[in-house]
Amino acid sequence: MKDAAPATAPETFYLKDYKPFGFEVEAVELTFKLAPNSTRVLSKIRFSPKANAADPRFFLHGEALKLISAKIDGAPVTPELIAGGLICDTPDSPFTWESEVEIDPAANTALEGLYMSSGMYCTQCEAEGFRKITYYPDRPDVMSTFSVRIEGNEKVLLSNGNPTGAGEGWAEWLDPWPKPAYLFALVAGDLVNHADSFTTRSGKDVELNIWVRPGDEGKCAFGMDALKKSMKWDEDVYGREYDLDIFNIVAVDDFNMGAMENKGLNIFNSSCVLASPETSTDANFERIEAIIAHEYFHNWTGNRITCRDWFQLCLKEGLTVFRDAQFTADMRSEPVKRIEDVIALRARQFPEDNGPLAHPPRPEQFQEINNFYTATVYEKGAEVIGMLKRLVGDDNYDKALDLYFDRHDGQACTIEDWLKVFEDATGRDLSQFKLWYSQAGTPQVTVSEAYAGGTYTLTLAQSTPPTPGQPDKAPRVIPITIGLLSPNGDEIRATEVLELTEAEQSFTFDGLAAKPVPSILREFSAPVILKRESTNAERAFLLAHDTDPFNRWEAGNALATETRVTMVTEGAAPDAAYLDALEKLVRDDTLDPAFRALVLSPPSQSEIAQTLHDRGVTPDPQKIYDAAETFAQTLAQQLETSLPRLYAATTVDSPYQPDAHGAGLRALNGRILSLLTRLDGGEQAARQYQAADNMTQQYAALAALMKAENGESQSQAFFDQWQNDRLVMDKWFGLQVACAAPDAAAKVAMDLTRHALFDMKNPNRFRAVMGALAGNHAGFHHKSGAGYTLLAQQLIALDSLNPQTTARMCSAFQTWARYDSARQALIRTELERILAAEDLSRDTNEMVSRILQG
């Protein structure tokens, strides 16, 4: 056998170059003989050549594999090992390929393929991890049934599908549904299960298990309940029934992502499935519920129907994120969920769209697909689905989804396939709407208006700024929901959807007695930036009277933004009218507590920096921080007489339940406590910390004390109490950095990287520290550049161990162009240092190169 060719420069892959694989894969049989440093993988695969194949080569992907033997139809062959895999001569008729390879799971710190996590074997194959397990056409359009035998000394041996046999030291599994290799999964370890069952609407009993390490059994009940709710909801809302006899979830400590939807064997980051009142906050519970739903919903939107190639990633992810958002809205509060989603979109996706990492939901090219598991693919992909549903209506959406499942079950599909079912179901031409999938950037919609003779005219103009590789943008179809309010606050007419399809369009509303106050982009009907001249008085009016919860919150958010911008640019005091409006709102017990908590949550300091940059002002992170502190102190003083009553009224004394109502009250209570701490020096927070019987209240009290620089004793007590709980310790590590003063944040983070419990190889712990540093806006962007230097050092050290986590953390630098020249120079130095690192991975190379080119 020939040696593999040396590594070459990163290859760029293009959507336009797609060619189907030249062979059908009829069946796959795999045998795993587990050993930490020398696992043997035997494959037996039935191939059938395709007639007139565009690429007739027999090429199998493979990376970091030691090939022991290879056979075709039982006869030994000598394939040629090349970069990224092997090639071999094959018969012109169907044949059976057999190979045996050896891999080293214990040395696999990249956490792709088969690796070990604290003694447990685990796989992660999306996007291209299966090629690190055995030689195979590792691409999503190659689908086949999988039969798996696992041999090992571990107590539990799991794979996809249904179990077909087991004995001492072995287990066999069969997945009868064709799937691509990225959905393959294997787990082996000394695990225990939290078991339950679910009966489908057709009467089939499904065995359910959540597998965990011994000691974590008490943290599974909520996750199991969320799974059963998800299964029931998918039947009721989408008509989708589960299709195997068993559904397994496994909690893994070392995992690059949140979770993975492998068919019948979902593998979860422990933080996304383990929960108890004592160790998990309300936010943890809601996130776990959403992620369990997301991965389960993938069974149909991702597994039964998958994507043809990785350029179509948003086909499965955007749709499934949209579905899990619908689920959470139904389980909790629809308005609050919508507001939270928009906050996240603006914090993560808008900066991506506005910087060097901008790309369309369906990119045209990539070097490393792992770098495109982005907010644009996921969150913007979901927003595109939401717009489509809004444009065609609920009934037509349901009709189109039924057609999608019927037409494409068992197929690997494209965005064209997806849009075609909507065209066929509704009769609409979606060729212009398709631009949402191919154009990068966030559209800006500028509003002008006129009123005369009882007619109100609204003129909307759309434009999208240039993005890398796309200087010119065509107009898109943008659904703009609008309501009109009378001067006394009454609704004049029901909410309606305006379809903006041209660069500029006017819409008229007749028969009005007075000029209305428009409520535009209700429910955030499109992921755009709305630009309209307004006054603080009008924003206060909408905050008080708008019947659309999102736009009511939006008015308050706009007031908060304008107040902080004025404080930063003019040194002004906080706007008195806005403070009065906040006081009135927070006292209104008729409003959802979760909504009041959101209104009391200020725009992030990064969001203020972007607003200043958009207005031609270079943001100063320290001034933004100072303005935020001044406003919070002023608000606390304004509410001084109300805070004790509000705190008492929102305190939940009953036994903890992770339901929406209790979570909303605790969220508002936490906001009140943070303000109260500014006035009482932390007395109430210290009492709450001591009395808390759940993590939400304990963590809120600790955060308030640490932010007030008065929580050292509680921080040590928290550490002493929870040092043996890895997930709670992630909270502790992150809080130290998040609450640090700007001039101390980098040093705090550096000291934590030297802590005995810091483990760079564990993605959760690394993100807890370095993610918190990047999120401490004024600390990360401190004029000394210490934050930049520390993050760069850590990324260089991590890259050789875990390129995927390294590359994703590089996005902390993506907004560098909005700051002053001195900070830009400091960041450029660090980015160039990363790029010059020895043996830099292609993941990180691509990310840093794109950031620098922006």
N, C-alpha and C positions, 0 to 999 in steps of 0.2 A: 504494500500500500504506500502511496505517496504521502509525504508530509503536507500539512495544510499550508497554503500560501500565507506570507506575512500580511499583517494588517495594512490596510490602505487608508487614504483620506476618507472622511465620512461621505457616503453616497447619498445623493438626493433622489427621492422617489417622487414621481409625478402622477397625478390622477389620470392624465391623458395617456399614460403609458400602460394602463391596465390591460392585462391579458389573462384569460382564464387558465387555470392549471390544465395541463395536457392529459390528465388521467382522472378517471373516476376512482374514488376510494370506496370499495364495496363493504368492507368490514375491517375492524381493527381489534387485534388481540394483544394485550400487554401483560407481562409478568414482571413484578418487582420483587427482587430479593434484597431486602433492606439491610444496610450496614452503614453506620454513620459516615465513614470515609470511603466506602467502596460499594455503593449500591449498584447492583446489576439490573439492567432493564432489557428485557427480551421483547421484541416486537414481532408480530406476524400480521402482515397487512396484505389484503387482496386488492390489487390494482387492475384497472382495465383502461387501455389506451382509448382516447377520444379520436374519432375520425376527423381528419382535417384540422388538427389542433394548431392554434396560432404559434404555440411554443411547445414542440414535441419533446424537448429535453426532459429526462428523468432527473430532476433536481430535488433533493430533500434538504431542508434546513437543518442545521446542527451547530451548536456552539458549546465549547467546553466539554466535549464528549471524548471519551477514549473508546474507539471502535475495536471491539474484540473479534467480531466475525460478521460476515454478511453472506446471505444466500438468496438466490432466485430459483423458485420451484425446487428447493432442496439442494441445489448445486452451489458450492462456494463461488463467490465472485469477489473481485478486487476493485471496489469503486475508487474514483479519484476524489481525494479530499481537497476541497477548495475553500477559500474564505467564505465563511457563513454556511457551509454544508458540504454536500457531496453530489457527484453526478455518476451515473452508471449506465451502461448499455442494457437495454431491456428487450424482451420479445415484442413482436407486433400484436400479440394476442394477450388476453388476461393472464396474469401471473401473480404469484405470492412472493412478497419480499419479506425476508427475515433478517433481523440484526440483533446483535447483543452489544451493549455499550456499558461502560462503567462511569459513574459520576460520583462526586464528593459532596453530599448535602451539608456536611458539617462545615465545610469551607466556604459555603455559598452565602456570603454576607450581603449580596445584592438583593436577596429575598425575591428572586425571580427563578422560576423552575421549581425543582425540588430542593428544599432547604430544611434546616433544623431550627426550632425555636424552643429553647430550654428543654432539650431532650425529646421534643415532639417533631415528627416528620410532617411537613406541610408543603403545599404547592401554591404558587401563584403564576398562572400562565397567560393572563391578559396583560399586555397585548401579544408579546412574542416570547413568552417564557417556556412554551412546550419544546422549543428547539434546544433547550438546555436539559431536556429529559431524554429524548431519543431523536433519531433522524426521522423527519416527517415533513410533509408539505404544510408548514405552519402558517396558514393564511385562512381568514374567516370564511372564504367561499368554498373551502373543502370541508364537506360535512359527511360524517359516517357514524355508524353505531360503534360503541366501544364495549369490549368485554375485558375485564381486568381481574387479575389474580395478584394478591399481595401476600408475600411470605415474610414474616418477621416475628420477633418475640414480644412485640407490644400488645397490650391488652385489647386495644380497639384498633381495627383496620377498616378504613372507610374509603369508598370511592363513589363515583356518580351512579345514579340509577337505582335499581332494585337489587337487594342481596340475593344471590343464587346458591350460596353454599358457604360453610365456615367450619373450621376445625381448629385443633391446637396448632397455633402458629401460622394459620392461613385464613384467607377470606376471599370470596369471589363475588364480583358485581357485574351486572349487565345493564347498560343504558340503552333501551330500545329505540330512543329517539335520536335521529342523526344530529350530530353537533360538530362544530369546528373544534380544533384542538385547544383554543384559548379557554374553552369551558371545561376542560379536563381538570379533575381534582383528585387528590389523594391526601389522606390524613392518617397518621398512625401514632399512637401514644397511649400512655396510661391515663385515660380519661374516664370521667363519669358523666352520666346523662341526666338531664331533667326531661322527663318524658310526658307526652300528652298525645291527644289524637284529634282529628278533625274529620267530620263526615261531610262530603261534598254534596252539592244539591242533587246529584244523581244517585246518592246513597252509598258512595264508595268510602270506606274507612281508610284514612291515611295516618300512618304512624309518624309522630313528630318528636324530634329530639333536639335538645341543645346540649352539646358536648363541651365540657369544661375541665379544667384541672381540679383535682380534689381540693376542697376548700372554697371553691367558687359556686357550689351548688345553690347557695342561698341568694344568688344574684341573677337567677334565670327566669323567675316567674313573670316579671314584666315583659321581658322579651318574648316569652311564649305567648302571652296574652296578645301582644302586638302582632305576632305572626298569625294567630287565629283570626284576629280582626281583619288583617290584610287579605287573607284567603276569602273570608266572607264578603268583604267589600269588592274584591275583584270579580266575584261571581255576580253580585248585585248590580254593580255599576257598569262593568265591561262584559259581563257574560263569560268570563274566563274561569274555567275549572282546572284544578290541579290534575296532573296526568301521570303521576307515579304512585307507588304504594307507600313510599316513605319520603320524608323531607327532613334532612339533617342540617343543623347549623353547628359550626365549631368556632370557639373563641380562641384566638391566637394572639400572643403578646407582641410578636415581632411581625409587623405587616405594614407595607408601604402605603396602602390605601385604607379607606374606611371599611370596605367589605367587597366581596366578589360573588357574583351570581351563578357560580358553577351549577350545572344542572343537578338538582336534587341534593347537592352538598355545598351549601353556602359557607364560605369561610369569612369570618369577621375579625377585624381588629377588636381585641377585647374591650376597648373603650366604647365600641359601638354596639355592644350587646349585653354586657354585664352591668347590672344596676341594683342598687338598694337605697332606701331612704337615707341611711347613715353615710353612704359613700358617694352618692350621685346627686347632682343638683337638678332642679326642674328642667334646665336647659339640656342636661344630659338625657333625661327621660324622654323629652320631646325628640331629640336627635336620634336616639335609639329607635323610637317608634317609627320615625320617618325612614331611617336607613333599612330597617328590617322590611318595611313595606316596599321600599325601592328595589331591594334585591329580589324579593319575592315577585314583584310585578315584572321583573326581567324574564321570568319564566316564559312569558308570551312575547313581550316586547324586548327581545334580545336573544332569547334562546330558541324558542320555536320559530321565530322570525329573526334572523340575525342580519348583520351588515355584509355586503359583498366584499368590501375592502375597508381598510382603516380610514380612508378619506370620508367614509359614510358614518363615522362614529356617532355623530349627533343624531343619526336615525334612531338608534336604540337608546342613547343616553338622554337626548332632549325629550323624547316621548316619555321615558320612564320617570325623569325628574318632574315632568308635568303631571304625570299620574300620581306620584307620591305627594306632590303639593295639593292635589285635589283631595287625596286621602286625609292629609293632616288638616286641611280646612274643614272637612266633614267631621273629623274626630275632635277638633278643638274650636278655634274661632276663625271663621273665614276672613273677616277684615284684618285681624291681627296677623294672620299668616301672610296675607298679601303684603302688608306693610313690611313685615320682617324679610320677605323675599326681595322686595325692592331695595331695602337697606343693604342686604347682602350683594345684590346685583351692582349697585352703585359703588360699593366698597371694593369689589373684586373684578367685575367684568368691565365696567366703564373705564377704569384705568388701563386695563388690558387693551380695550378698543382704542384708547387714546394715546397709545405709546408704541414702542418698537416691537412689542410682542403681538400686535394686532393681527388677526387672521379671521377669515370668514368661518361660520359654523361648519362649513365643509371646506377645509383647506385644499389648495391646489397642489401643494408640495410639502414634504417634510424630510428631515434626515433621521429623526428619532421619534417614533410615534408616541412614546411615553410623554413627550413634551407637549402633546396636544390633548391631554386629559385636563382641559382648561375650563374656566368659567364660561368662556365663549361657547364651547361645545355643549356643556351641561346646562348652565343657567340661561344663556341666551338661546340655546337650542330649545329649551322649554318655553321661553317667551314667544318664540316663533310658532310653536304649537298652539299656545294660548291665543295668539292673534288669528290663526287660521280658524280656530273654533269660534271665535267672536265674529269673524266675517261670514262663516257659513251657517251659524246658529247651532243650538244644541242638538236638535233632531238630525240635521244633516251630518253633524260630527259623529253621532252615534251610528248613523247609516254607513258613513265612510269607514269607520273603524271595523264594523262587522264585515264589510267587504274586504278590508285589508287582511283581517285574520283568515277569512275564507280563501282568498286568492293566493296568499303568499305563505301559508303555513308550511314549514319545512324548507323554506328558501332563504337564500342570502341576497338581500335586496339593496336598492339604492334610493336616494332622495327622489329620483324620477318615478320609481315605483310607488313611493309614498304619496306624492302629489297626484299621480294618475288616478289613484282610487278616489281622491276627493273630486277630481274633475269628472270622473265617471258617475260618482254618486250624486253630485250636485249640478252638473252641467256648467260649472264655472271654468273660465280660462285662468289658470294660475301661473302662466308664463312670467308675468311681471312679479307676482308674489315670490317666485323662485329666487329672485335677486337677494332675498334675505339670507339664503344659504350660500351665495357666492360672493357677496360684497361684505368687506370688513368695515368696521367703524360704526359709531353711534350716530344715527341721523339727528339733526337739529331741526326742530320745527319752530319757526318764528311766527308769532301771532300778531296781527293788527286787526282793529275793529272800528266800526263806525255805526252811528245810530241817527236816523232821521225819519220823521213821519211815521213812526210806529214800526219801522223796519230796522232790524239789527243785522249788520253784515260782518261776518267773521272771515278774515282772509288768512289762510295758512300757507306758509312757504317752507319747503323742505330742502335741506342740503346736508351732505355728509363730507366732513373734512378728508383730505387725502390720508391714506395709510400706506405702510410699506408695500410697494409693488402695485398699488391701486391708486393712482393720482386722481382719476376721474370716476365719479359715481353717477349712476342713472337713478331717477326717481323710483321709489319703491311704493308698494301699496301699504299704507299706514292707517289702521283703524283708530280713529280719535273719538272716544266717547265724551259726550258733552251734556251738561245740564245747565239750565238758566235759572237764576234766582232773582226775585224781585228786590227792590231796595229795602223791603222790610224783612227779607230773609225767606220768603215763601218760594216753593218750587213753581216755576211758571209752566214748565212742560216736562214730560218724562224724559229720562236719559235716552239719548239716541246715539247711534254710531255713524260718524262721518267717515267716508272713505277718501283719504287723500291719496291720489294717484299721480298727480302732476307736480311739477316743480312749484307751482303756485295755484291755489284754487280759492274761490270765494263761496261762502254758504250764507244764505239769507234766512231770516226768521221774521215773519210778518205778524201784524196784529198785536204789537206789544204796547202797553200803556206808558212804559218808561224804559229807559235804557237798563238792560239787565246786567247783573254781575255773572260772568260766565264761570262755570266750574268745568275746566277742560282736562282731558285725559283721566277721567274717572276710572277707578280701579287700576290705574296705570295700564291703560289698554294697549300700549306699545312701548318697547324699550328705546325711548327717544329722550332727547333733552329738549324740554319745552322752554322757549325763550319768549317772554311776554313782559312788557312794562307793567309794573304794578306798584302799589303803595303798601306801606305797613298797615294802613287803615283798612285797605281792602283785604289783606291777608288776615287781619284780625277778624274781619266780618265773616270770612269763609271759615275760619277756625271756630267761630261761634255758631254759624248757621248751616254750613254745608251738610247735606244729608248723606253724601258719599263719605264713608269713613276714611278711605284712603286720602281723598282730597282735603278732608278736614285735617288729617295728620300732616299732609303735604304743606298746607298753609302754615301750620305751626313750625314745621321744619324750615320753611322759607324764612319765616320771621327769625328763627334762631340763627340761621345762616347769615342773614343781613345784619343782625345785631353783632355777631362776632366779626364779620368782615369790617364793619364800621369801627369796632373797637380796635382791631388790628391796624387799619389804615389811617384812622383819624385820632386814635387815642380816646375815643368817646366812651362815655359811661354806658352801661347796659340800658337798652331801650325800656323806658318806664311802662309804655303801653303794652309791650310784650310781657313784661313781668306781671302786670295786672291780669293779662289774659291767661297766663300760666296759673296764677293763683286761683282764678275763678274755675279753671278747668280741673285742677287737682282736687278742688273741694267738692266737685260735682259727683256725688255718690251714685247718680243714675247712670254714669258712664262705666263701661267695662274697665275694671282695674288694669287689665293688661294694656288696653288702649291708653289709659292715663300714664302708665309706666313708659310707654313708647314716646309719648309727647314730652315727658320729662327727660328723655334720653337725648343729649345734645348731638348734633352732627359730629362725626369724628374729626379729629384734627387734620387727618389726611384729606378729608373731604373739603375742609376749609382751605387747605393749601391748593387743592385743585381749582376751587372756585376763584381764588385770587389769581392763579396762573391763567385761567380762562379770561380773566378781565385785564390781563396785561401787567399784573403786579407780581413781582417775584416774592414768593412766600418766605417768611422768616419763621422757622419752626418754634423758636423760643418765644416770639411774640404771640404766635397762635396759642401756645401752651399757657402763657401768662393771661391771655384774654379768657381762655376757658376757665382758669382758676378764679379769675376775678368775677366772671359771670356766676359761677357756682356759689361763690361766697355771698354775692349780692342777693341771689335768689334765696339762699338759706336765711339771710337776714330779713328779707321781705316776708317769708313764710314763718318767721320765728314763733309767733303766737299760735300758729295752726299746726306746726309739726308734731308736737306731742299728741294732740288729738288724732291727727292723721295716722301717726305711727300706731297708736292703740287700735284705731278702727280697722287697720289693714293687717294686724297681727293675727295669724292663724294659730289658734291654740289647740284645735282638734287634732287627733292622730293624723300623721302625714298621709296624704293621698296624692299621686302624681296626675291629678286631673286638671283640666283647663282652668276651672274657677279658682282652685287653690293656688295654682301656679301664677295666675294673674295677680291675686292678692299678694303673694310673696314677692313678685316682681316689683309691684308698686311699693310695698313695704321696704324693700331693699333700696329703692331710690330715695324714699323718705329718710331712711337711716343714714345714707351717705350725706344728706344735707344736714341732718341733725347732728352728726358727728363734727361738722365744721363749727358748731356752736357750743356743744357741751364737752368738747375735748375727748370724746370717745366714751363717755360714761355709759350711755345706753348701749352702744356697740359692745362694750366689755360685758355688760350684763347679758346681752343676747348671746354672745359667744359662750358664756358659761352655761346658759340654760338651754341652748339649742339641742334638739334631739334629731335633727336632720341636717344633711350637708348643705342644703340651700341656705338655711339660716346661719349655720356656722360659717360657711364660706363668705356670705355677705357681710357678716360682722367682722371677720378677719380682714377682708378687702377694705372695708371702711376704716378700720384702725390703721392698716398699713399705709393707706393713702394719706392718712393724717399724720403719718410718721409717729404713730403711738401704739404700734402693735407688735413690738419685738418679743414680749413675753408670750403673747398669744401665738405668734408665729412659731416659736420654739415648742410651745405646748402642742400645737397642731402637728408639727414634725414628729414629736415624741409619740403622739397618739397613733399616727398613720404611717410611720416609716416603713412598715411591712406591707402596705397596700400600694402596689405599683401605680394604679390609676389615680389614687388620691395624691400620691407623690408627684405625679405629673402636674396636678393642679397647684401644688405647693411651689414647685420649681417655676412654673409660669408666673405665678402671682408675685414672686420676689422681683422679677424683672418688670412686669407690667406696672407695678406700683412705685418703682424706683424713680427718683427725681431725674430730670434730663441729664444733669452733669454726672450722675452716678450709675446710670443704666448699664453702660458698657462694662464698667468694673464689676457690677453685681453679676452680670451675665458671665463674665470671664471667671469670677470666683466659683460660680456654679458649675462651670465646665470642669473644674478641678475637684468637685464634690465627690465623695465616695460612691454616691448613688447615681451619679451621672454616667450614662452609657451611650456613647455616640452611635453604637451599632443599633440601638433601639430607636426606630423612627419617632415614636411618641415622645420619648424623653428629649431627643434632639430638637424636635419641633416645639416642645414646651419651652425650652430656653431660647433658642434662636428665633422661633416664631414670635415669642413675646418681645424680644429685642426689636425685631422689625416692626412690630405693632406699637411699640412705644415711640410715637412719632418724633417728639422732640429729643428723646434719648438716642434713637438710632441716627437721627440727622444732626446730632450735636456738632457744633462747629469744629471741635477737635478732630473729628473723623474717626474717633476710637471705635464707634459702632461699626463703621464700614470695615475697618481693619480686622476686628474680631470676627465678623461674619465671614469675610473672605478667608481668613485663616482656617476657620472651622469647615468651610465648604471644600477647601483644598484637601484637608485631612480626610473628610468624609468621602470624597469622590471615588477613591480607589476601593472603598468598602461598599458604598451604596450610591451608584450614579443617579438612580431615579429620584431619591429624596434630595440629593444635592442639586440636581437641575431644577426641581420645583422650588427650592428655597432661593435660587438665584433671582426669582421674580421680585424679591424684595427691593432689587435695584432698578426695576423697570420705570419708575417715575423720576429718574435722576435728572432728566432734562428740564424739569420745572423749577429747579433750585438755582441758587446763585452760582457764579462762576467758580468760586472757591470750593464749594461743596461738589460741583461737577468735576473739578480737577481731582479731588480726593477720591471720588467714586470711580472715575476713569482709571486712576492708578490701581485701585483694587481689582477692578474688572480685568485689566490687562495682566495683573499678577495671576489671577485665576487662569486666564487663557494661556499663560506661559507655563503653567504647572506641568510637570513631567507626566506623561501617559494619561492626559486628561481624557475622560470618557467622551464619547460622541454626544451623549445626552447633555452634559454640561457645556461642551464646546459649542453646540448649536445654540443653546440658550444665551450664553454670554456673548457670542458673536452677534446674535440678533439684537440684544440690548445695546451693544456698542454701536452697531450700525444705525440704530435709531437716533 
